[in-house]
Structures are given as C-alpha cells and as structure tokens.
Amino acid sequence: MAVEDLVDDFWREALSSNLDGPQAQAKWNAFILGLRARVVRFPQNAQDEVFLRAAARNAECIAIARVSLDALRKKLGVPK
C-alpha cells in the first residue's frame, strides 16, 4: 500500500470520527509513530522519501479541509 493511501485512510477515519483538533493531532502523532515502525529498516533516503510523501499528502488534505470539509469528504469517499 502506498503511503498516500495510508494518509488517506488516516483522514477517512478522522473525518468519520469527527475528531477535534487535539484528538486529530494525537491520532496523527500515533500514525507517524506507526509509520516510523514500518520503515525503520529502510535505508535513510527511503525513509525520508516515505515521510516527505506522507507530509505532502497530509498538506494536500489540510488545504482542502481548510476550504471545505465536505470537499475533502467527497474526495476521500466519506459520507457526511
């Protein structure tokens, strides 16, 4: 599974759970720790690539959410 798919799954769960800011941040931190555990044996440059891709996808989702949570829900296939 691509890291972008994992980030999308994170956002689907966060949107479905109606998490507030601190809850979403805690869940994101747990996501990052889990991702780190998955790639710990990768070469450093591969680890860096995974985290850069995750950060880019997360930034994309945040940008959409700031404009419209409904637009992000639609993009990710999350019902209202």
Order of alpha helices (4+ residues) and beta strands (2+ residues): alpha-alpha-alpha-alpha
